[in-house]
Amino acid sequence: MKIMIENTDQIVTVETRDGSKVPARVWRGVTEGGVECQLLVTRVAVHKDADNSAFERELQEHPPARADGPRAYDLRYFID
């Protein structure tokens, strides 16, 4: 599956199965088949030897959160 995603300015707290809580940025996406989805991203990494200045600059650009964004997430869609 391929998903085209864009970041938002919305940060949520995700509780893991062991009870710890981690912040996650909400990203909006759409699959190749046109299915809209949302991703909760806790980490993004760029190779340590890569020039990540453009990546960091683009990461700071984001549309405002939408009022129709998610408020609850079905745990069946989580991978840990």
N, CA, C and O atoms as a CHARMM CRD file, in Angstrom:
* protein
*
  320
    1    1 MET  N      0.85100  -1.17100   0.00000 PROA 1      0.00000
    2    1 MET  CA     0.00000   0.00000   0.00000 PROA 1      0.00000
    3    1 MET  C      0.89400   1.23100   0.00000 PROA 1      0.00000
    4    1 MET  O      1.91000   1.27100   0.69400 PROA 1      0.00000
    5    2 LYS  N      0.51200   2.22600  -0.77700 PROA 2      0.00000
    6    2 LYS  CA     1.20400   3.50800  -0.74900 PROA 2      0.00000
    7    2 LYS  C      0.21100   4.56400  -0.31500 PROA 2      0.00000
    8    2 LYS  O     -0.94800   4.56200  -0.72900 PROA 2      0.00000
    9    3 ILE  N      0.68800   5.47100   0.53200 PROA 3      0.00000
   10    3 ILE  CA    -0.14500   6.55600   1.05100 PROA 3      0.00000
   11    3 ILE  C      0.60700   7.86100   0.85000 PROA 3      0.00000
   12    3 ILE  O      1.77400   7.96800   1.22500 PROA 3      0.00000
   13    4 MET  N     -0.04400   8.84500   0.26800 PROA 4      0.00000
   14    4 MET  CA     0.51600  10.18900   0.16600 PROA 4      0.00000
   15    4 MET  C      0.02200  10.95500   1.38300 PROA 4      0.00000
   16    4 MET  O     -1.18500  11.04800   1.60900 PROA 4      0.00000
   17    5 ILE  N      0.95600  11.51300   2.18100 PROA 5      0.00000
   18    5 ILE  CA     0.56400  12.14100   3.44000 PROA 5      0.00000
   19    5 ILE  C      1.04200  13.58500   3.51200 PROA 5      0.00000
   20    5 ILE  O      2.00400  13.97500   2.85100 PROA 5      0.00000
   21    6 GLU  N      0.34100  14.37400   4.33700 PROA 6      0.00000
   22    6 GLU  CA     0.77800  15.73200   4.65500 PROA 6      0.00000
   23    6 GLU  C      0.58000  15.94200   6.14800 PROA 6      0.00000
   24    6 GLU  O     -0.39200  15.47500   6.74000 PROA 6      0.00000
   25    7 ASN  N      1.53700  16.66400   6.74000 PROA 7      0.00000
   26    7 ASN  CA     1.45400  16.86500   8.18600 PROA 7      0.00000
   27    7 ASN  C      0.44300  17.94100   8.53400 PROA 7      0.00000
   28    7 ASN  O      0.06500  18.75100   7.68700 PROA 7      0.00000
   29    8 THR  N      0.01000  17.94200   9.77700 PROA 8      0.00000
   30    8 THR  CA    -0.88000  18.97900  10.30400 PROA 8      0.00000
   31    8 THR  C     -0.19500  19.57300  11.52800 PROA 8      0.00000
   32    8 THR  O      0.88500  19.13400  11.92300 PROA 8      0.00000
   33    9 ASP  N     -0.82400  20.55700  12.11200 PROA 9      0.00000
   34    9 ASP  CA    -0.27200  21.13000  13.34500 PROA 9      0.00000
   35    9 ASP  C     -0.88800  20.48700  14.58200 PROA 9      0.00000
   36    9 ASP  O     -0.64300  20.94600  15.69700 PROA 9      0.00000
   37   10 GLN  N     -1.67800  19.43700  14.40600 PROA 10     0.00000
   38   10 GLN  CA    -2.37000  18.80100  15.52000 PROA 10     0.00000
   39   10 GLN  C     -1.48700  17.74100  16.17600 PROA 10     0.00000
   40   10 GLN  O     -0.98000  16.84400  15.50300 PROA 10     0.00000
   41   11 ILE  N     -1.30700  17.85000  17.48400 PROA 11     0.00000
   42   11 ILE  CA    -0.56000  16.87700  18.26800 PROA 11     0.00000
   43   11 ILE  C     -1.53100  16.22000  19.24600 PROA 11     0.00000
   44   11 ILE  O     -2.27900  16.90700  19.94100 PROA 11     0.00000
   45   12 VAL  N     -1.51800  14.90700  19.29500 PROA 12     0.00000
   46   12 VAL  CA    -2.37700  14.15900  20.21800 PROA 12     0.00000
   47   12 VAL  C     -1.49200  13.29400  21.10700 PROA 12     0.00000
   48   12 VAL  O     -0.31400  13.09000  20.81300 PROA 12     0.00000
   49   13 THR  N     -2.05600  12.79500  22.17900 PROA 13     0.00000
   50   13 THR  CA    -1.33900  11.88000  23.06000 PROA 13     0.00000
   51   13 THR  C     -1.87600  10.48300  22.81700 PROA 13     0.00000
   52   13 THR  O     -3.08500  10.25300  22.84700 PROA 13     0.00000
   53   14 VAL  N     -0.96600   9.55600  22.57700 PROA 14     0.00000
   54   14 VAL  CA    -1.33500   8.17000  22.32700 PROA 14     0.00000
   55   14 VAL  C     -0.88200   7.33900  23.51100 PROA 14     0.00000
   56   14 VAL  O      0.27000   7.41600  23.93800 PROA 14     0.00000
   57   15 GLU  N     -1.80200   6.54200  24.03800 PROA 15     0.00000
   58   15 GLU  CA    -1.45100   5.65000  25.12800 PROA 15     0.00000
   59   15 GLU  C     -1.11800   4.28700  24.54300 PROA 15     0.00000
   60   15 GLU  O     -1.92300   3.71100  23.81000 PROA 15     0.00000
   61   16 THR  N      0.05400   3.77100  24.85800 PROA 16     0.00000
   62   16 THR  CA     0.48000   2.48400  24.33800 PROA 16     0.00000
   63   16 THR  C     -0.11600   1.36200  25.18400 PROA 16     0.00000
   64   16 THR  O     -0.71400   1.60200  26.23300 PROA 16     0.00000
   65   17 ARG  N      0.05700   0.14900  24.70900 PROA 17     0.00000
   66   17 ARG  CA    -0.51700  -0.99700  25.42700 PROA 17     0.00000
   67   17 ARG  C      0.06100  -1.16300  26.81800 PROA 17     0.00000
   68   17 ARG  O     -0.60100  -1.70900  27.70000 PROA 17     0.00000
   69   18 ASP  N      1.29500  -0.69700  27.03200 PROA 18     0.00000
   70   18 ASP  CA     1.88900  -0.82700  28.37100 PROA 18     0.00000
   71   18 ASP  C      1.52100   0.34200  29.28700 PROA 18     0.00000
   72   18 ASP  O      2.00400   0.42700  30.41600 PROA 18     0.00000
   73   19 GLY  N      0.66300   1.24300  28.79700 PROA 19     0.00000
   74   19 GLY  CA     0.18600   2.34400  29.62200 PROA 19     0.00000
   75   19 GLY  C      0.99400   3.62700  29.50900 PROA 19     0.00000
   76   19 GLY  O      0.57800   4.65800  30.03900 PROA 19     0.00000
   77   20 SER  N      2.13700   3.59200  28.83100 PROA 20     0.00000
   78   20 SER  CA     2.90500   4.82600  28.67000 PROA 20     0.00000
   79   20 SER  C      2.22200   5.71800  27.63800 PROA 20     0.00000
   80   20 SER  O      1.46800   5.24100  26.79000 PROA 20     0.00000
   81   21 LYS  N      2.49100   7.00300  27.72100 PROA 21     0.00000
   82   21 LYS  CA     1.85900   7.97500  26.82100 PROA 21     0.00000
   83   21 LYS  C      2.93300   8.68300  26.01800 PROA 21     0.00000
   84   21 LYS  O      3.95400   9.10500  26.56200 PROA 21     0.00000
   85   22 VAL  N      2.69600   8.81100  24.72400 PROA 22     0.00000
   86   22 VAL  CA     3.64800   9.47800  23.84200 PROA 22     0.00000
   87   22 VAL  C      2.90200  10.48400  22.96000 PROA 22     0.00000
   88   22 VAL  O      1.76800  10.22800  22.55600 PROA 22     0.00000
   89   23 PRO  N      3.52800  11.62000  22.66000 PROA 23     0.00000
   90   23 PRO  CA     2.91100  12.57300  21.74600 PROA 23     0.00000
   91   23 PRO  C      3.03400  12.06600  20.30800 PROA 23     0.00000
   92   23 PRO  O      4.02100  11.42200  19.95000 PROA 23     0.00000
   93   24 ALA  N      2.03600  12.36000  19.50100 PROA 24     0.00000
   94   24 ALA  CA     2.05000  11.96200  18.09600 PROA 24     0.00000
   95   24 ALA  C      1.45700  13.09500  17.26400 PROA 24     0.00000
   96   24 ALA  O      0.44900  13.69100  17.64300 PROA 24     0.00000
   97   25 ARG  N      2.08200  13.38400  16.13900 PROA 25     0.00000
   98   25 ARG  CA     1.52600  14.38000  15.21700 PROA 25     0.00000
   99   25 ARG  C      0.53300  13.67700  14.30100 PROA 25     0.00000
  100   25 ARG  O      0.79200  12.57100  13.82600 PROA 25     0.00000
  101   26 VAL  N     -0.60200  14.31900  14.05500 PROA 26     0.00000
  102   26 VAL  CA    -1.61000  13.78300  13.14800 PROA 26     0.00000
  103   26 VAL  C     -1.22100  14.19500  11.72500 PROA 26     0.00000
  104   26 VAL  O     -0.98700  15.37000  11.44500 PROA 26     0.00000
  105   27 TRP  N     -1.15800  13.20900  10.84300 PROA 27     0.00000
  106   27 TRP  CA    -0.91900  13.44100   9.42200 PROA 27     0.00000
  107   27 TRP  C     -2.15600  12.98100   8.66300 PROA 27     0.00000
  108   27 TRP  O     -2.76000  11.97000   9.02000 PROA 27     0.00000
  109   28 ARG  N     -2.54000  13.71200   7.62100 PROA 28     0.00000
  110   28 ARG  CA    -3.65300  13.31500   6.75700 PROA 28     0.00000
  111   28 ARG  C     -3.08700  12.62400   5.53600 PROA 28     0.00000
  112   28 ARG  O     -2.03000  13.00000   5.02900 PROA 28     0.00000
  113   29 GLY  N     -3.79400  11.61600   5.06700 PROA 29     0.00000
  114   29 GLY  CA    -3.29800  10.89700   3.90700 PROA 29     0.00000
  115   29 GLY  C     -4.41600  10.41000   3.01200 PROA 29     0.00000
  116   29 GLY  O     -5.59700  10.46300   3.35400 PROA 29     0.00000
  117   30 VAL  N     -3.99200   9.93000   1.84200 PROA 30     0.00000
  118   30 VAL  CA    -4.91000   9.30400   0.90400 PROA 30     0.00000
  119   30 VAL  C     -4.14700   8.17500   0.20700 PROA 30     0.00000
  120   30 VAL  O     -3.01000   8.35500  -0.22700 PROA 30     0.00000
  121   31 THR  N     -4.78600   7.02200   0.11000 PROA 31     0.00000
  122   31 THR  CA    -4.14800   5.87700  -0.53100 PROA 31     0.00000
  123   31 THR  C     -4.22100   6.03100  -2.04400 PROA 31     0.00000
  124   31 THR  O     -4.93500   6.89100  -2.55900 PROA 31     0.00000
  125   32 GLU  N     -3.47700   5.18900  -2.74500 PROA 32     0.00000
  126   32 GLU  CA    -3.54200   5.19500  -4.20900 PROA 32     0.00000
  127   32 GLU  C     -4.96100   4.94400  -4.70300 PROA 32     0.00000
  128   32 GLU  O     -5.34100   5.40800  -5.77800 PROA 32     0.00000
  129   33 GLY  N     -5.73700   4.21600  -3.92300 PROA 33     0.00000
  130   33 GLY  CA    -7.11500   3.92500  -4.28900 PROA 33     0.00000
  131   33 GLY  C     -8.09400   5.02000  -3.91400 PROA 33     0.00000
  132   33 GLY  O     -9.29200   4.89100  -4.16800 PROA 33     0.00000
  133   34 GLY  N     -7.60000   6.11100  -3.30500 PROA 34     0.00000
  134   34 GLY  CA    -8.46100   7.23300  -2.97000 PROA 34     0.00000
  135   34 GLY  C     -9.08200   7.19100  -1.59200 PROA 34     0.00000
  136   34 GLY  O     -9.95100   8.00800  -1.28700 PROA 34     0.00000
  137   35 VAL  N     -8.66100   6.26100  -0.74900 PROA 35     0.00000
  138   35 VAL  CA    -9.21100   6.15700   0.60800 PROA 35     0.00000
  139   35 VAL  C     -8.48900   7.16600   1.50600 PROA 35     0.00000
  140   35 VAL  O     -7.26500   7.13300   1.62800 PROA 35     0.00000
  141   36 GLU  N     -9.25800   8.06100   2.13200 PROA 36     0.00000
  142   36 GLU  CA    -8.67500   9.02600   3.05600 PROA 36     0.00000
  143   36 GLU  C     -8.37100   8.34500   4.38900 PROA 36     0.00000
  144   36 GLU  O     -9.13500   7.49600   4.84900 PROA 36     0.00000
  145   37 CYS  N     -7.26000   8.72100   4.99800 PROA 37     0.00000
  146   37 CYS  CA    -6.88300   8.14000   6.26800 PROA 37     0.00000
  147   37 CYS  C     -6.11100   9.16400   7.08700 PROA 37     0.00000
  148   37 CYS  O     -5.72900  10.22200   6.58600 PROA 37     0.00000
  149   38 GLN  N     -5.89200   8.83800   8.33300 PROA 38     0.00000
  150   38 GLN  CA    -5.08700   9.68000   9.20800 PROA 38     0.00000
  151   38 GLN  C     -4.04000   8.81500   9.86400 PROA 38     0.00000
  152   38 GLN  O     -4.29700   7.65800  10.19900 PROA 38     0.00000
  153   39 LEU  N     -2.85700   9.37300  10.04900 PROA 39     0.00000
  154   39 LEU  CA    -1.75300   8.65600  10.66300 PROA 39     0.00000
  155   39 LEU  C     -1.33800   9.39500  11.91500 PROA 39     0.00000
  156   39 LEU  O     -1.34500  10.62500  11.94900 PROA 39     0.00000
  157   40 LEU  N     -0.97900   8.65200  12.94000 PROA 40     0.00000
  158   40 LEU  CA    -0.46000   9.22600  14.17300 PROA 40     0.00000
  159   40 LEU  C      1.02400   8.89800  14.20500 PROA 40     0.00000
  160   40 LEU  O      1.40300   7.75800  14.47400 PROA 40     0.00000
  161   41 VAL  N      1.85600   9.88000  13.93700 PROA 41     0.00000
  162   41 VAL  CA     3.28600   9.64800  13.77400 PROA 41     0.00000
  163   41 VAL  C      4.02100  10.09900  15.03700 PROA 41     0.00000
  164   41 VAL  O      3.93900  11.25800  15.44400 PROA 41     0.00000
  165   42 THR  N      4.73700   9.15800  15.64200 PROA 42     0.00000
  166   42 THR  CA     5.48100   9.48400  16.84900 PROA 42     0.00000
  167   42 THR  C      6.94200   9.77500  16.55300 PROA 42     0.00000
  168   42 THR  O      7.60100  10.45700  17.33800 PROA 42     0.00000
  169   43 ARG  N      7.46100   9.27600  15.44600 PROA 43     0.00000
  170   43 ARG  CA     8.86600   9.50500  15.09600 PROA 43     0.00000
  171   43 ARG  C      9.03400   9.51300  13.58400 PROA 43     0.00000
  172   43 ARG  O      8.37000   8.76200  12.87000 PROA 43     0.00000
  173   44 VAL  N      9.92000  10.36300  13.11200 PROA 44     0.00000
  174   44 VAL  CA    10.34800  10.36800  11.71300 PROA 44     0.00000
  175   44 VAL  C     11.85100  10.54000  11.73800 PROA 44     0.00000
  176   44 VAL  O     12.37200  11.40600  12.44100 PROA 44     0.00000
  177   45 ALA  N     12.54600   9.72300  10.97900 PROA 45     0.00000
  178   45 ALA  CA    14.00700   9.78500  11.00100 PROA 45     0.00000
  179   45 ALA  C     14.55800  10.01800   9.59900 PROA 45     0.00000
  180   45 ALA  O     14.01100   9.53500   8.60700 PROA 45     0.00000
  181   46 VAL  N     15.63900  10.75900   9.54400 PROA 46     0.00000
  182   46 VAL  CA    16.40800  10.96200   8.32500 PROA 46     0.00000
  183   46 VAL  C     17.78900  10.39100   8.61300 PROA 46     0.00000
  184   46 VAL  O     18.30000  10.53000   9.72500 PROA 46     0.00000
  185   47 HSD  N     18.39000   9.75600   7.62800 PROA 47     0.00000
  186   47 HSD  CA    19.71200   9.14600   7.84700 PROA 47     0.00000
  187   47 HSD  C     20.67400  10.17300   8.42900 PROA 47     0.00000
  188   47 HSD  O     20.68500  11.33100   8.01200 PROA 47     0.00000
  189   48 LYS  N     21.47000   9.74800   9.38100 PROA 48     0.00000
  190   48 LYS  CA    22.35000  10.66900  10.10900 PROA 48     0.00000
  191   48 LYS  C     23.35200  11.38800   9.22000 PROA 48     0.00000
  192   48 LYS  O     23.80200  12.47700   9.57300 PROA 48     0.00000
  193   49 ASP  N     23.71400  10.81700   8.08300 PROA 49     0.00000
  194   49 ASP  CA    24.68100  11.45600   7.18500 PROA 49     0.00000
  195   49 ASP  C     24.01900  12.32800   6.11300 PROA 49     0.00000
  196   49 ASP  O     24.71300  13.00300   5.35200 PROA 49     0.00000
  197   50 ALA  N     22.70600  12.31900   6.05000 PROA 50     0.00000
  198   50 ALA  CA    21.98800  13.08400   5.03100 PROA 50     0.00000
  199   50 ALA  C     21.84900  14.54800   5.43800 PROA 50     0.00000
  200   50 ALA  O     21.81700  14.86900   6.62600 PROA 50     0.00000
  201   51 ASP  N     21.76700  15.42800   4.45000 PROA 51     0.00000
  202   51 ASP  CA    21.47500  16.84100   4.70500 PROA 51     0.00000
  203   51 ASP  C     19.96500  16.94000   4.90800 PROA 51     0.00000
  204   51 ASP  O     19.19700  16.86800   3.94900 PROA 51     0.00000
  205   52 ASN  N     19.54600  17.10600   6.16000 PROA 52     0.00000
  206   52 ASN  CA    18.10900  17.11800   6.45100 PROA 52     0.00000
  207   52 ASN  C     17.53700  18.52500   6.59400 PROA 52     0.00000
  208   52 ASN  O     16.42400  18.67500   7.09900 PROA 52     0.00000
  209   53 SER  N     18.25000  19.54500   6.17300 PROA 53     0.00000
  210   53 SER  CA    17.76200  20.92600   6.32700 PROA 53     0.00000
  211   53 SER  C     16.45700  21.14400   5.55700 PROA 53     0.00000
  212   53 SER  O     15.54200  21.78300   6.07600 PROA 53     0.00000
  213   54 ALA  N     16.35600  20.62700   4.33100 PROA 54     0.00000
  214   54 ALA  CA    15.11700  20.78100   3.56000 PROA 54     0.00000
  215   54 ALA  C     13.98200  20.01700   4.21800 PROA 54     0.00000
  216   54 ALA  O     12.84900  20.49800   4.25900 PROA 54     0.00000
  217   55 PHE  N     14.27700  18.82700   4.73500 PROA 55     0.00000
  218   55 PHE  CA    13.26400  18.02300   5.41400 PROA 55     0.00000
  219   55 PHE  C     12.71000  18.76300   6.62800 PROA 55     0.00000
  220   55 PHE  O     11.49600  18.83900   6.81600 PROA 55     0.00000
  221   56 GLU  N     13.59900  19.30400   7.44200 PROA 56     0.00000
  222   56 GLU  CA    13.15700  20.02900   8.63900 PROA 56     0.00000
  223   56 GLU  C     12.35200  21.26900   8.27500 PROA 56     0.00000
  224   56 GLU  O     11.36800  21.58500   8.94300 PROA 56     0.00000
  225   57 ARG  N     12.75300  21.96600   7.23400 PROA 57     0.00000
  226   57 ARG  CA    12.03100  23.16000   6.79200 PROA 57     0.00000
  227   57 ARG  C     10.62300  22.78000   6.32800 PROA 57     0.00000
  228   57 ARG  O      9.64900  23.43900   6.69300 PROA 57     0.00000
  229   58 GLU  N     10.51600  21.72000   5.52500 PROA 58     0.00000
  230   58 GLU  CA     9.20700  21.28900   5.03000 PROA 58     0.00000
  231   58 GLU  C      8.32600  20.77200   6.15700 PROA 58     0.00000
  232   58 GLU  O      7.10700  20.93800   6.11400 PROA 58     0.00000
  233   59 LEU  N      8.92200  20.15300   7.15800 PROA 59     0.00000
  234   59 LEU  CA     8.15200  19.63600   8.27900 PROA 59     0.00000
  235   59 LEU  C      7.48800  20.76400   9.06800 PROA 59     0.00000
  236   59 LEU  O      6.43500  20.55200   9.67000 PROA 59     0.00000
  237   60 GLN  N      8.07600  21.94000   9.07600 PROA 60     0.00000
  238   60 GLN  CA     7.51200  23.08700   9.78800 PROA 60     0.00000
  239   60 GLN  C      6.30600  23.67300   9.06600 PROA 60     0.00000
  240   60 GLN  O      5.51000  24.39100   9.67200 PROA 60     0.00000
  241   61 GLU  N      6.16100  23.37400   7.77000 PROA 61     0.00000
  242   61 GLU  CA     5.02700  23.87500   6.98900 PROA 61     0.00000
  243   61 GLU  C      3.88100  22.89000   7.12200 PROA 61     0.00000
  244   61 GLU  O      4.03600  21.70500   6.82800 PROA 61     0.00000
  245   62 HSD  N      2.73300  23.37900   7.56400 PROA 62     0.00000
  246   62 HSD  CA     1.59000  22.49200   7.70100 PROA 62     0.00000
  247   62 HSD  C      0.31600  23.30900   7.66700 PROA 62     0.00000
  248   62 HSD  O      0.28300  24.45500   8.11400 PROA 62     0.00000
  249   63 PRO  N     -0.74100  22.70100   7.12600 PROA 63     0.00000
  250   63 PRO  CA    -2.03800  23.37200   7.14200 PROA 63     0.00000
  251   63 PRO  C     -2.61500  23.32500   8.54900 PROA 63     0.00000
  252   63 PRO  O     -2.21600  22.47600   9.34600 PROA 63     0.00000
  253   64 PRO  N     -3.54200  24.21700   8.87200 PROA 64     0.00000
  254   64 PRO  CA    -4.16800  24.17900  10.19300 PROA 64     0.00000
  255   64 PRO  C     -5.00900  22.91400  10.36000 PROA 64     0.00000
  256   64 PRO  O     -5.45700  22.32300   9.37800 PROA 64     0.00000
  257   65 ALA  N     -5.21400  22.51300  11.59400 PROA 65     0.00000
  258   65 ALA  CA    -6.03700  21.33600  11.87900 PROA 65     0.00000
  259   65 ALA  C     -7.46000  21.58000  11.40100 PROA 65     0.00000
  260   65 ALA  O     -7.95300  22.70800  11.42100 PROA 65     0.00000
  261   66 ARG  N     -8.10500  20.51100  10.97400 PROA 66     0.00000
  262   66 ARG  CA    -9.49000  20.60800  10.51100 PROA 66     0.00000
  263   66 ARG  C    -10.43900  20.23100  11.64300 PROA 66     0.00000
  264   66 ARG  O    -10.13200  19.36600  12.46400 PROA 66     0.00000
  265   67 ALA  N    -11.58000  20.88100  11.67500 PROA 67     0.00000
  266   67 ALA  CA   -12.56400  20.60100  12.72600 PROA 67     0.00000
  267   67 ALA  C    -13.10600  19.18300  12.62700 PROA 67     0.00000
  268   67 ALA  O    -13.55300  18.62300  13.62800 PROA 67     0.00000
  269   68 ASP  N    -13.07300  18.58700  11.42500 PROA 68     0.00000
  270   68 ASP  CA   -13.61200  17.23500  11.26200 PROA 68     0.00000
  271   68 ASP  C    -12.56700  16.15700  11.51500 PROA 68     0.00000
  272   68 ASP  O    -12.76300  15.00100  11.14200 PROA 68     0.00000
  273   69 GLY  N    -11.46400  16.52700  12.14500 PROA 69     0.00000
  274   69 GLY  CA   -10.39900  15.56200  12.46000 PROA 69     0.00000
  275   69 GLY  C    -10.85900  14.56000  13.49200 PROA 69     0.00000
  276   69 GLY  O    -11.90100  14.73900  14.12300 PROA 69     0.00000
  277   70 PRO  N    -10.08800  13.51100  13.66300 PROA 70     0.00000
  278   70 PRO  CA   -10.49400  12.43700  14.57200 PROA 70     0.00000
  279   70 PRO  C    -10.42800  12.84900  16.03600 PROA 70     0.00000
  280   70 PRO  O     -9.61500  13.69000  16.42000 PROA 70     0.00000
  281   71 ARG  N    -11.27100  12.26300  16.82600 PROA 71     0.00000
  282   71 ARG  CA   -11.26500  12.49300  18.26200 PROA 71     0.00000
  283   71 ARG  C    -11.00300  11.19800  19.01100 PROA 71     0.00000
  284   71 ARG  O    -10.60100  11.21800  20.17400 PROA 71     0.00000
  285   72 ALA  N    -11.23100  10.06200  18.34100 PROA 72     0.00000
  286   72 ALA  CA   -10.98000   8.75500  18.94600 PROA 72     0.00000
  287   72 ALA  C    -10.44400   7.83700  17.85500 PROA 72     0.00000
  288   72 ALA  O    -10.75100   8.01300  16.67600 PROA 72     0.00000
  289   73 TYR  N     -9.64300   6.86200  18.25700 PROA 73     0.00000
  290   73 TYR  CA    -9.02200   5.95700  17.30100 PROA 73     0.00000
  291   73 TYR  C     -9.31300   4.52300  17.68900 PROA 73     0.00000
  292   73 TYR  O     -9.22900   4.15900  18.86200 PROA 73     0.00000
  293   74 ASP  N     -9.65100   3.71700  16.71300 PROA 74     0.00000
  294   74 ASP  CA    -9.90300   2.30400  16.93200 PROA 74     0.00000
  295   74 ASP  C     -8.56100   1.58900  17.07600 PROA 74     0.00000
  296   74 ASP  O     -7.74600   1.63200  16.15400 PROA 74     0.00000
  297   75 LEU  N     -8.31500   0.93700  18.20100 PROA 75     0.00000
  298   75 LEU  CA    -7.04500   0.29200  18.46500 PROA 75     0.00000
  299   75 LEU  C     -6.72400  -0.84200  17.48500 PROA 75     0.00000
  300   75 LEU  O     -5.57200  -1.26800  17.40700 PROA 75     0.00000
  301   76 ARG  N     -7.70600  -1.33600  16.74100 PROA 76     0.00000
  302   76 ARG  CA    -7.43000  -2.37800  15.76000 PROA 76     0.00000
  303   76 ARG  C     -6.50200  -1.87600  14.65300 PROA 76     0.00000
  304   76 ARG  O     -5.85600  -2.68000  13.98000 PROA 76     0.00000
  305   77 TYR  N     -6.42800  -0.56200  14.45600 PROA 77     0.00000
  306   77 TYR  CA    -5.60900   0.00000  13.39100 PROA 77     0.00000
  307   77 TYR  C     -4.20100   0.38500  13.85000 PROA 77     0.00000
  308   77 TYR  O     -3.43300   0.95100  13.07300 PROA 77     0.00000
  309   78 PHE  N     -3.86300   0.09000  15.07500 PROA 78     0.00000
  310   78 PHE  CA    -2.54000   0.43400  15.61600 PROA 78     0.00000
  311   78 PHE  C     -1.59400  -0.74600  15.49200 PROA 78     0.00000
  312   78 PHE  O     -1.99100  -1.90200  15.63500 PROA 78     0.00000
  313   79 ILE  N     -0.36100  -0.43600  15.22700 PROA 79     0.00000
  314   79 ILE  CA     0.70200  -1.44000  15.20500 PROA 79     0.00000
  315   79 ILE  C      1.71500  -1.03100  16.24700 PROA 79     0.00000
  316   79 ILE  O      2.19600   0.10200  16.22900 PROA 79     0.00000
  317   80 ASP  N      2.04800  -1.92600  17.15300 PROA 80     0.00000
  318   80 ASP  CA     3.09700  -1.60400  18.12800 PROA 80     0.00000
  319   80 ASP  C      4.02800  -2.76100  18.33600 PROA 80     0.00000
  320   80 ASP  O      4.96800  -2.66300  19.12400 PROA 80     0.00000
